[in-house]
């Protein structure tokens, strides 16, 4: 692909991650990519997402944790209280 486009698109994804979670580190950006792709698949091809979830139960649990982490980071960024059932991990 076009390296200029690749760099510009990566900058877009990084900004999206920052606006969504308040973070731009590599790990968070990669998590946001997976979250966004799965979210799109789930909305546009729910049967595919359901089949994948049934075929890969551990991956489904990991995706669930990822969704909860992104949600909690977004709520924290917006100043809302995170879900008490899933407190954010301590940074200690």
Buried (B, 14 or more C-beta within 10 A) or exposed (E): EEEEEEEEEEEEBBEBBBEBBEBBEEEBBEBBBBBBEBBEEBEEEEEEBEEBBEEEEEEBEEBEEBBBBBBBBBBBBEEEEBEEEEEEEEEE
